[in-house]
Amino acid sequence: MKLSEIYKISIQMGMEADPRGMEGAEKALQKARQIFEKLEENEKEYFDKETLLNPYSDSRILFGDPDTEIKKVLTGIDIEGDELLLARHLGDIDACIAHHPRGRALAKLDDVMSMQADVLAQYGVPINVAEALLRKRISEVTRGLSPSNHYRSVEIARLINMSYMCAHTVTDNLVYQFLKSKVDESGLEIVKDILDMLMTIPEYKDATRRGSGPMLFAGKNDNRAGKIVVSEVTGGTVGAHDIYEKMANAGIGTVISMHQSEKHRKFAENAHINVVIAGHMSSDSIGLNLFLDKLEEQGVSIVPCSGLIRVSRVK
């Protein structure tokens, strides 16, 4: 496969699994096109034209010729300088695929966060409330990202001539749909049922052996779960900490999250919302694995590293 084909597959899979639906993903593209068309000619030079075809600013080809033939990839949750040099040392690696973004994909991580409001709206939180609270959080993330050395690993890839891409929200969308389908089909009644369900999934079993399995952050095992939402799995990074009261008012009883800060946990606890943390690296692994399975089906050889719990579901 060509690098461009791998990239296009990731975007297509991400759009198909988008919590907003394919229509919502297409609307994001249309909005970008409208913004581009209104720009002055001198402004268009700096516009990220990739957003006209890809609604996820944090998923990109970071370096490499799109026509490069890819037979074997080194892939992991974080691919940085160490992993890029490892790929070159191994000698037969054609590209590196990261989950977490770097380069421009990291610099513009905040652009994908608005989709979190759409997810919450589907569960009954008024969209105007969700957007208002999230807007403050997005501005915090924007300022936090500003001083980072975004291109450090990209420059290493350039210097050693290693093709390099990241698939962030596109694969987070995959794990969102994966977990949502598990919740919808399982008839979960109490919080412990959620933890037991997660422990039927290979990536979470392996994470538990590694000491980082699913855990309860807020609430009690024997609490009734109420309305369960998979609301902290996709959309860039952790959202607004003061959203939980609004979620409780919308009838939400339990949140399934990849990871959560102590500040977020306290606000959820004060709102009497149960929080189940599925696990960061393990949840990221599920989404990345679903994408990698598609590449494996096309004959691409997968070499896992950097925290990826590789589970192939190819039959």
C-alpha positions as CSV (number, residue, x, y, z in Angstrom):
1,M,0.0,0.0,0.0
2,K,1.0,3.6,-0.5
3,L,1.4,5.9,2.4
4,S,-1.4,8.0,1.0
5,E,-3.7,5.0,0.8
6,I,-3.1,4.2,4.5
7,Y,-3.8,7.8,5.4
8,K,-7.1,7.8,3.4
9,I,-8.2,4.6,5.0
10,S,-7.7,6.1,8.5
11,I,-9.7,9.2,7.6
12,Q,-12.5,7.2,6.1
13,M,-12.7,4.8,9.1
14,G,-12.7,7.8,11.4
15,M,-15.6,9.5,9.6
16,E,-17.6,6.3,9.5
17,A,-17.2,6.0,13.2
18,D,-17.7,9.7,14.0
19,P,-20.0,10.2,17.0
20,R,-21.8,12.9,15.0
21,G,-22.4,10.4,12.2
22,M,-21.0,10.7,8.7
23,E,-23.3,13.6,8.1
24,G,-21.7,15.5,11.0
25,A,-18.2,14.8,9.7
26,E,-19.2,16.0,6.3
27,K,-20.6,19.2,7.8
28,A,-17.2,19.9,9.4
29,L,-15.6,19.6,6.0
30,Q,-18.2,21.9,4.5
31,K,-17.6,24.5,7.2
32,A,-13.9,24.4,6.4
33,R,-14.6,24.9,2.7
34,Q,-16.8,27.9,3.5
35,I,-14.1,29.5,5.7
36,F,-11.5,28.9,3.0
37,E,-13.6,30.5,0.2
38,K,-14.1,33.7,2.3
39,L,-10.4,34.2,2.9
40,E,-8.3,36.8,1.1
41,E,-5.7,35.4,-1.3
42,N,-2.8,36.3,1.0
43,E,-4.6,34.5,3.9
44,K,-5.1,31.3,1.9
45,E,-1.4,30.7,1.8
46,Y,-1.5,29.8,5.6
47,F,-4.7,27.9,5.6
48,D,-4.4,24.2,6.4
49,K,-5.9,22.9,3.1
50,E,-5.9,19.3,4.4
51,T,-9.0,20.3,6.5
52,L,-10.9,20.5,3.2
53,L,-10.6,16.7,2.9
54,N,-10.0,15.6,6.5
55,P,-12.2,16.8,9.4
56,Y,-9.6,15.8,12.0
57,S,-6.8,18.3,12.5
58,D,-4.9,15.9,14.8
59,S,-4.5,13.1,12.3
60,R,-2.0,13.7,9.5
61,I,0.9,12.5,7.4
62,L,3.6,14.2,9.3
63,F,6.5,13.4,6.9
64,G,7.0,11.4,3.8
65,D,6.2,11.0,0.1
66,P,2.5,10.0,-0.1
67,D,3.5,7.6,-3.0
68,T,5.9,5.7,-0.8
69,E,5.1,1.9,-0.9
70,I,4.5,0.6,2.7
71,K,5.0,-3.0,3.5
72,K,6.0,-2.9,7.1
73,V,5.2,-0.4,9.8
74,L,6.4,0.3,13.4
75,T,3.4,1.6,15.3
76,G,2.6,2.6,18.8
77,I,0.8,5.0,21.1
78,D,3.6,7.6,21.0
79,I,6.1,7.6,18.2
80,E,8.9,10.1,18.9
81,G,12.7,10.3,18.4
82,D,13.5,7.0,20.1
83,E,11.0,5.0,18.1
84,L,11.9,6.7,14.8
85,L,15.6,5.8,15.4
86,L,14.5,2.2,16.4
87,A,12.7,2.0,13.1
88,R,15.7,3.0,11.1
89,H,17.9,0.6,13.2
90,L,15.6,-2.3,12.4
91,G,16.2,-1.7,8.8
92,D,13.1,-3.0,7.1
93,I,10.5,-0.5,8.4
94,D,8.9,1.6,5.7
95,A,6.9,3.9,8.0
96,C,6.0,4.8,11.6
97,I,2.4,5.2,12.7
98,A,1.7,7.0,15.9
99,H,-1.6,7.4,17.7
100,H,-0.8,10.6,19.7
101,P,-0.3,13.6,17.4
102,R,2.9,15.5,16.8
103,G,3.9,18.4,14.5
104,R,1.0,20.5,13.1
105,A,-1.4,17.7,14.3
106,L,-0.4,18.4,17.9
107,A,-0.4,22.2,17.4
108,K,-4.0,22.1,16.2
109,L,-5.3,19.4,18.6
110,D,-7.8,21.9,20.0
111,D,-9.6,22.1,16.7
112,V,-11.2,18.7,17.2
113,M,-12.5,19.3,20.7
114,S,-15.8,20.9,19.5
115,M,-17.2,17.5,18.7
116,Q,-17.4,16.8,22.4
117,A,-20.4,19.1,22.6
118,D,-22.2,17.1,19.9
119,V,-21.6,13.9,21.9
120,L,-23.0,15.4,25.1
121,A,-26.0,16.9,23.2
122,Q,-26.9,13.3,22.0
123,Y,-27.2,12.4,25.7
124,G,-29.5,15.3,26.6
125,V,-27.1,18.1,27.6
126,P,-28.4,21.3,25.9
127,I,-26.0,22.1,23.0
128,N,-25.7,25.7,24.0
129,V,-24.7,24.8,27.5
130,A,-22.2,22.1,26.3
131,E,-20.6,24.6,23.7
132,A,-20.3,27.4,26.3
133,L,-18.6,25.3,28.9
134,L,-16.4,23.6,26.3
135,R,-15.4,26.9,24.7
136,K,-13.5,27.8,27.9
137,R,-11.8,24.5,28.0
138,I,-10.7,24.7,24.4
139,S,-9.1,28.1,25.0
140,E,-7.2,26.6,28.0
141,V,-5.9,23.8,25.7
142,T,-5.0,26.3,23.0
143,R,-2.8,28.3,25.4
144,G,-1.4,25.1,26.9
145,L,-0.3,23.8,23.5
146,S,1.3,27.1,22.4
147,P,4.8,26.7,23.9
148,S,5.3,23.1,22.9
149,N,8.1,21.9,20.6
150,H,5.6,20.5,18.2
151,Y,8.0,19.5,15.4
152,R,10.8,17.9,17.4
153,S,10.0,14.3,16.3
154,V,8.9,15.4,12.8
155,E,12.4,16.9,12.2
156,I,14.0,13.6,13.3
157,A,11.8,11.7,10.8
158,R,12.9,14.2,8.1
159,L,16.6,13.8,8.9
160,I,16.5,10.0,8.8
161,N,14.0,10.0,5.9
162,M,11.4,7.9,7.7
163,S,7.7,8.2,6.6
164,Y,5.7,9.2,9.6
165,M,2.0,9.7,10.3
166,C,-0.4,9.9,13.3
167,A,-4.0,8.7,13.6
168,H,-5.5,10.3,16.7
169,T,-9.2,11.3,16.7
170,V,-9.8,8.9,13.8
171,T,-8.9,5.9,16.0
172,D,-10.5,7.4,19.1
173,N,-13.7,7.4,17.1
174,L,-13.2,3.7,16.6
175,V,-12.9,2.9,20.3
176,Y,-15.8,5.2,21.0
177,Q,-18.1,3.1,18.8
178,F,-16.6,-0.1,20.0
179,L,-17.3,0.7,23.7
180,K,-20.7,2.3,22.9
181,S,-21.8,-0.9,21.2
182,K,-20.6,-3.0,24.2
183,V,-22.6,-0.8,26.6
184,D,-25.7,-0.8,24.4
185,E,-25.8,-4.5,24.0
186,S,-24.9,-5.6,27.5
187,G,-27.8,-4.4,29.7
188,L,-25.6,-3.0,32.4
189,E,-27.4,-2.1,35.7
190,I,-24.8,-1.5,38.3
191,V,-21.3,0.1,38.2
192,K,-19.5,-3.2,38.8
193,D,-21.3,-4.6,35.7
194,I,-19.4,-2.0,33.6
195,L,-16.0,-3.0,35.1
196,D,-16.8,-6.7,34.5
197,M,-17.8,-5.9,30.9
198,L,-14.5,-4.1,30.3
199,M,-12.6,-7.1,31.6
200,T,-14.0,-9.3,28.8
201,I,-12.0,-7.2,26.3
202,P,-8.4,-8.4,25.6
203,E,-6.7,-5.0,25.7
204,Y,-8.1,-4.3,29.2
205,K,-7.2,-7.8,30.4
206,D,-3.6,-7.2,29.3
207,A,-3.5,-3.7,30.8
208,T,-4.7,-5.2,34.2
209,R,-1.7,-7.7,34.0
210,R,0.5,-4.6,33.5
211,G,-1.0,-2.9,36.5
212,S,-3.1,-0.3,34.7
213,G,-6.5,-1.9,34.1
214,P,-10.0,-0.4,34.4
215,M,-10.8,1.2,37.7
216,L,-13.6,3.1,39.5
217,F,-12.7,6.8,39.9
218,A,-16.0,8.1,41.4
219,G,-19.0,6.3,42.9
220,K,-19.2,2.8,44.3
221,N,-19.3,-0.6,42.7
222,D,-22.8,-1.3,43.9
223,N,-24.2,2.0,42.7
224,R,-26.9,1.8,40.1
225,A,-25.3,2.9,36.8
226,G,-28.3,4.8,35.4
227,K,-27.8,6.3,32.0
228,I,-24.3,5.3,30.8
229,V,-22.4,7.6,28.5
230,V,-19.1,7.0,26.6
231,S,-18.3,10.7,26.7
232,E,-14.6,11.0,27.5
233,V,-13.1,8.9,24.8
234,T,-12.8,11.0,21.6
235,G,-12.6,14.7,20.8
236,G,-8.9,15.5,21.3
237,T,-8.4,15.6,25.0
238,V,-10.2,15.9,28.4
239,G,-13.1,18.4,28.2
240,A,-14.6,20.9,30.7
241,H,-14.4,19.9,34.4
242,D,-17.6,21.9,35.2
243,I,-19.9,19.9,32.8
244,Y,-20.8,17.2,35.2
245,E,-23.6,19.1,37.0
246,K,-25.2,19.7,33.5
247,M,-24.8,16.0,32.7
248,A,-26.5,15.0,35.9
249,N,-29.4,17.4,35.1
250,A,-29.7,15.6,31.8
251,G,-30.2,12.3,33.6
252,I,-26.7,10.9,33.1
253,G,-25.6,8.5,35.9
254,T,-22.2,7.1,34.8
255,V,-19.4,8.2,32.6
256,I,-16.9,5.9,30.9
257,S,-13.6,7.7,30.3
258,M,-10.2,6.8,29.0
259,H,-8.5,8.9,31.7
260,Q,-9.5,11.9,33.9
261,S,-7.8,14.5,36.1
262,E,-8.3,14.7,39.8
263,K,-10.1,18.0,39.3
264,H,-12.5,16.4,36.9
265,R,-13.1,13.5,39.3
266,K,-14.0,15.8,42.1
267,F,-16.5,17.7,40.0
268,A,-18.1,14.4,38.9
269,E,-18.3,13.2,42.4
270,N,-19.9,16.4,43.6
271,A,-22.5,15.9,40.8
272,H,-23.1,12.3,42.0
273,I,-21.9,10.9,38.7
274,N,-20.1,7.5,38.7
275,V,-16.9,7.6,36.7
276,V,-15.3,4.4,35.3
277,I,-11.8,4.8,33.9
278,A,-11.3,2.2,31.2
279,G,-7.6,3.1,30.8
280,H,-5.6,5.4,28.5
281,M,-3.0,3.2,26.7
282,S,-5.4,0.2,26.6
283,S,-8.3,2.2,25.2
284,D,-6.0,3.9,22.6
285,S,-4.8,0.4,21.8
286,I,-8.3,-0.8,20.9
287,G,-8.9,2.1,18.5
288,L,-5.4,1.7,16.9
289,N,-5.8,-2.0,16.6
290,L,-9.1,-1.7,14.7
291,F,-7.3,0.5,12.2
292,L,-4.2,-1.7,12.0
293,D,-6.4,-4.7,11.4
294,K,-7.5,-3.1,8.2
295,L,-3.9,-2.6,7.1
296,E,-3.1,-6.2,8.1
297,E,-5.9,-7.4,5.8
298,Q,-4.2,-5.4,3.0
299,G,-0.9,-7.3,3.6
300,V,0.9,-4.6,5.7
301,S,3.1,-6.2,8.4
302,I,2.6,-4.6,11.9
303,V,5.4,-4.2,14.5
304,P,3.9,-2.9,17.8
305,C,5.8,-0.8,20.3
306,S,5.5,2.2,22.6
307,G,2.6,1.0,24.8
308,L,0.5,-0.5,22.1
309,I,-1.2,-3.6,23.3
310,R,-1.5,-5.3,19.9
311,V,-4.6,-7.5,19.6
312,S,-5.4,-8.6,16.0
313,R,-9.1,-9.3,15.2
314,V,-8.3,-10.4,11.7
315,K,-9.7,-13.8,11.0
